[in-house]
């Protein structure tokens, strides 16, 4: 196997969970419903995927459970924000911490494991077998052969989301709500419902992203195993201006950074600097995007974070 | 609305959030534990069983007060410093390096170590701050990303030059007791850091309510556009708020190093930086509220340590409580006015 082939195969595997999580999150972002809880949704989904896969003996049911957990999390968050009128960003941060604590507790209580649950007979999703293509296009073979079946599924999700964004009524509604909610309300759209559905879409794709971490290559769950991938997906959304295609492109860039960081492990570069790469790359990408927007005379407008509990806020 | 009624409602909202979160976690304990009563008793009362436990509680509360202030200063000016954990790490290591390498009168070395830690914390937030102010890049993601980098950087520096060669774990040698923050309630690890924290709380109150900068900061947080109309630069105020926020989180790290651990230990923090966000919001960003919230959460963390040894419920329960608190703390609790559903949708972000 060539060095390039193995690097690109790593890049595909690193991109997949970021990309699928980000394109759903971009939908929520378009409805101006920033989903800061994608990291926690992924973590919860990863835990559910492995646990259910082990109990039922089927990785596919595990995948279904992961998606269900993502959707339920989105519904719960939306309920808290809409009905209890909580601050969306704070709720998202809280949800991440809740999942981080809950999965740690469940690891202890259910499996008596302090940090990692890795049952030896855990079912995992099947892998792609390319077989014959190998001979004609060796590089394609090296990159895609033996990858998880989730890779083509994620590509299909990407196409589906892209079509929904560009061609469906729902996609148009989401954009309408996001760009001018008063106008959207005036023509009779239910802002609450559309935002909730956009968040549910994000929960579902974050569920797939979480399942990818837990039951694609190995059947494993470890504490905080996302390592901030959900936030990197969020950065991809900001970088891509919440458009499906640009967000996907940004995810690929961050996936490459991730693959590079694994690739250089064991080289002369100290391992800590190697591990920093994805996070530094994310900051650098956002910096470049900010500079670019400013140079074009269209500075970004970051979401207003008014003091969330200021005394005169109601 | 009178200011008294406002604060009453704020306190009531925080208390409802606390009660609901604790109730939910007790329910959880009932489900997962065989000794639920022992677990609850240890969680709630553990900090008051002995002088040692009480001291540990104060020690944790000291750190939380400072990291909570870090978050609160940001929120006041409309900035969300989600990376307090990273600033805490660089501050903790900076304090250890100064205390291990500088010789001199105790007071001066301690002051220098605290100041260096604050500077390190401020330096750690400067890139996200400038990106937010001048480029409009949201600071939530950048500060968080920086907080993933910080522990890796401290680990690298530790291994590269400051590690104690006589231990297996990644930590610096012990700091000379002359450069510790003086202990109180010995043998617990409470220290004069508590008075440092109280002083900073007082300073926060004075700045916020008695100085022009404090008033401007609140204006920037509540009505950014208004700041320009009144004729002062909101960018400058925001930058100072960011720097103060980072500095306070760095100071929190220094208080752990000089007051409690007396060395820098990699992985020393059970999420003090993130807990600061919770503490700031539970305390409604007010000086007194914030200090009270720190004591509350300090007691919970200390109680949880005892709960873990006294029962079958793991320490992780406190992180669940923390998550629930954040989910609920910004609620207005008008659950029964369903008709508001639609207008609430129109208002949210």
Interface residues (C-beta under 8 A of the other chain):
Chain A: X32 X33 X34 X36 X80 X81 X82 X83 X84 X85 X86 X87 X88 X89 X90 X91 X93 X94 X95 X96 X97 X98 X99 X100 X101 X102 X104 X105 X108 X109 X181 X182 X185 X190 X191 X192 X195 X227 X228 X231 X232 X234 X235 X238 X270 X272 X273 X275 X276 X279 X280 X282 X283 X286 X287 X289 X290 X291 X293 X294 X299 X300 X301 X302 X303 X304 X305 X306 X307 X308 X309 X310 X311 X312 X314
Chain B: X1 X3 X6 X7 X10 X13 X28 X32 X75 X76 X78 X79 X80 X82 X127 X128 X131 X132 X134 X135 X136 X137 X138 X139 X140 X141 X142 X144 X145 X146 X148 X149 X152 X153 X155 X156 X159 X160 X218 X221 X222 X224 X271 X274 X277 X281 X284 X285 X314 X316 X317 X318 X319 X320 X321 X322 X323 X324 X325 X326 X327 X328 X329 X330 X331 X332 X333 X334 X335 X338 X340 X341 X342 X344 X345 X346 X347 X348 X349
